[in-house]
Amino acid sequence: MAYKPANEIQDLQYFGEFGGVNPSISDSSTYTFLSAKTMFDTFEGNADGCYLYSRHSTPSNLYLGEALAAMEGTETANVSASGMGAITPTLMQLCQQGDHIVSSRTIYGGTYAFLKNFAPKFGISTSFVDITNIDAVAAAITKDTKVLYCESVSNPLLEIADLEALSALSRKHNLTLVVDNTFSPLSITPTAHGADIVIHSLTKFINGSSDTVGGVVCGSQEFIDQLRNVNDGASMLLGPTMDSLRAASVLKNLRTLHIRMKQHSHNALFLAQKFEADGLRTVYPGLASHPSHAVFNRMMNPDYGYGGMLTIDVGSLDKANALMELMQERNLGYLAVSLGFYKTLFSAPGSSTSSEIPEEEQAAMGLTDGLIRFSIGLDDDIARTYRMMRACMESLGILDAQPQNAIATS
Ligand SMILES: *Cc1c(COP(=O)(O)O)cnc(C)c1O
C-alpha cells in the first residue's frame, strides 16, 4: 500500500491541559523545578521531559516538532524561527573548520549565499555541482567532505535529486545526506530514500498562509540533542528559536496540509499541461518532458501529486515583468516571492530570489531572464484561471490568439 505520511500526523493525539482538542500553548520563557538536583540534571541534558528555558525547547515547539518528525519518518525534530534558522545551525553543527560540503548548485538563494559567502569565514568550503549528474557529485567528494546537501525539488529550476543514488554515494563516503524538502512536503519522504536529515522552511506549503516564517530540522534523537546541547549546540547557541504561540499556529495549519497539497498539485499539473500544449517552455516534474519525471515517479507518494511549483519561460525579463503585472491586475495571483499560499504567487527568480547567484552562474545552470516561477494556488476553478492567464499572454503577444472554435473546445 502507498505510504501516506498524512496518516502519521492524523494519528498523533495530544490534548490541552484542560482537555482542549488543541494542546495548550506554553506561554513562559522559563520553567520552575521542584528540586535543585533536577535543574542540574536538565542542564547536563539528562532530565527527559523537563523544560529549562524556551530557547532550548517549549511544550508547544515539541508538539509541532513531533508532528513534523512523524510526517518525515524521523525520530524527532527541532523547530526554528525560519527555514534559514534550521539550515545554518545544521550545517554549522555537522562541519568544523577545514571541512567540505558538496551541494547542489540549484538551491535556495539564501542557502547558496550562506555556503558561498558566509561558511568560508569559518573555514568550511563548498563545491557546487549539478545534482542530477551523479558522476559529477562523486567527483567533487574529497577526504574532507562531511555533508552532501540538496533540495529534493530544487529552487527555482525544479531539478529532482535522485535521493537513492545520492544516499548510496553518501554512505560509501561516510557523509551526512541533508535534504531540504520545502518544495515537496508529503509528495516526497526523503528518509524513505536514504536521507539522514530533512529540513523544511515551514514558511511555505506547510504553514500555507504566508503569515510567518518558520523552519524545522528532522533527524535522529542524537543529532537533535546535539543541536540543542547547552554547551555546544548550534540551535541553542545561535538562538533561532521559534516562539510558542507561532508553533501552536503552524501546528493547526499542518493538519490541512494533505488537502492543500492535493489541490496545489492538481492545479499545477492542469496548468503545466496547458502551457506546454500552448508551446511555452514549461518545467513541471509531472510532465513527461521533465528530465527527471521518472525519478520523481519512483520516489513520490502518489496521493499528493507533483507539487505546486512550475516555471515557464516567456523569452525576456521585460515580457516576464509585463505578464506578472497584468496577471496581478486581473487578480490571478500576486507578484511576490515565497510559495505555498492559497493565491498563486509569481516572481522572476533571476532578478529576485536567486539574485544572490552571479549572472554567469545563473546562465550556466539554465536560469534564464524570461523565467517565471509560479507557486500555484488553491483556485477552485483552474480551467477559468487558465483561460484568464492565456488571455493575458495573448494580449502581450507571448501567445498568438487562438481561433474561437479552439477556445470553445479547450
Ligand atoms: C524559503 C526557503 C528557504 C528559507 O526559508 P525561510 O523560512 O525563508 O528562512 C530554504 N529553502 C527553500 C527551498 C526555500 O524555499
PDBQT file of the ligand as one rigid body, heavy atoms in Angstrom, charges set to zero:
ROOT
HETATM    1  C1  LIG A 501      12.226  29.789   1.578  1.00  0.00    +0.000 C 
HETATM    2  C2  LIG A 501      13.184  28.670   1.507  1.00  0.00    +0.000 A 
HETATM    3  C3  LIG A 501      14.201  28.537   2.447  1.00  0.00    +0.000 A 
HETATM    4  C4  LIG A 501      14.438  29.549   3.541  1.00  0.00    +0.000 C 
HETATM    5  O1  LIG A 501      13.383  29.575   4.453  1.00  0.00    +0.000 OA
HETATM    6  P1  LIG A 501      12.985  30.870   5.315  1.00  0.00    +0.000 P 
HETATM    7  O2  LIG A 501      11.810  30.392   6.082  1.00  0.00    +0.000 OA
HETATM    8  O3  LIG A 501      12.699  31.969   4.349  1.00  0.00    +0.000 OA
HETATM    9  O4  LIG A 501      14.164  31.193   6.167  1.00  0.00    +0.000 OA
HETATM   10  C5  LIG A 501      15.044  27.444   2.349  1.00  0.00    +0.000 A 
HETATM   11  N1  LIG A 501      14.893  26.538   1.365  1.00  0.00    +0.000 NA
HETATM   12  C6  LIG A 501      13.931  26.643   0.429  1.00  0.00    +0.000 A 
HETATM   13  C7  LIG A 501      13.834  25.599  -0.633  1.00  0.00    +0.000 C 
HETATM   14  C8  LIG A 501      13.044  27.711   0.459  1.00  0.00    +0.000 A 
HETATM   15  O5  LIG A 501      12.101  27.814  -0.474  1.00  0.00    +0.000 OA
ENDROOT
TORSDOF 0
